[in-house]
């Protein structure tokens, strides 16, 4: 019984960890896209 709970907990921890990594990567890509858009708008003004 205890082993089963521990396995479920470890699986949950791994899935949360992976989702956090994926979320961080998504935020990074959004930041890069915003930087590219601002650079393009600045170059268009000049």
C-alpha positions in Angstrom: 0.0 0.0 0.0 2.7 2.4 1.0 4.8 1.5 -2.1 1.9 2.1 -4.4 1.3 5.6 -2.9 5.0 6.4 -3.3 5.0 5.4 -6.9 1.9 7.5 -7.6 3.6 10.4 -5.8 6.8 10.1 -7.8 4.9 9.9 -11.1 3.0 13.1 -10.1 6.2 14.9 -9.2 7.8 13.9 -12.5 4.7 15.1 -14.5 4.6 18.4 -12.6 8.4 18.9 -13.2 8.0 18.2 -16.9 5.1 20.6 -17.2 7.1 23.3 -15.4 10.0 22.9 -17.8 7.6 23.0 -20.7 5.9 26.2 -19.3 9.3 27.9 -18.9 10.2 27.1 -22.5 6.9 28.5 -23.7 7.5 31.7 -21.7 11.0 32.0 -23.2 9.6 31.6 -26.8 7.0 34.2 -26.1 9.7 36.6 -24.8 11.8 36.0 -27.9 8.8 36.6 -30.1 8.1 39.9 -28.3 11.7 41.0 -28.7 11.7 40.2 -32.4 8.4 42.1 -32.8 9.8 45.2 -31.0 13.0 45.1 -33.1 10.9 44.9 -36.3 8.7 47.8 -35.3 11.8 49.9 -34.3 13.5 49.2 -37.7 10.3 50.1 -39.5 10.2 53.5 -37.8 13.7 54.2 -38.8 
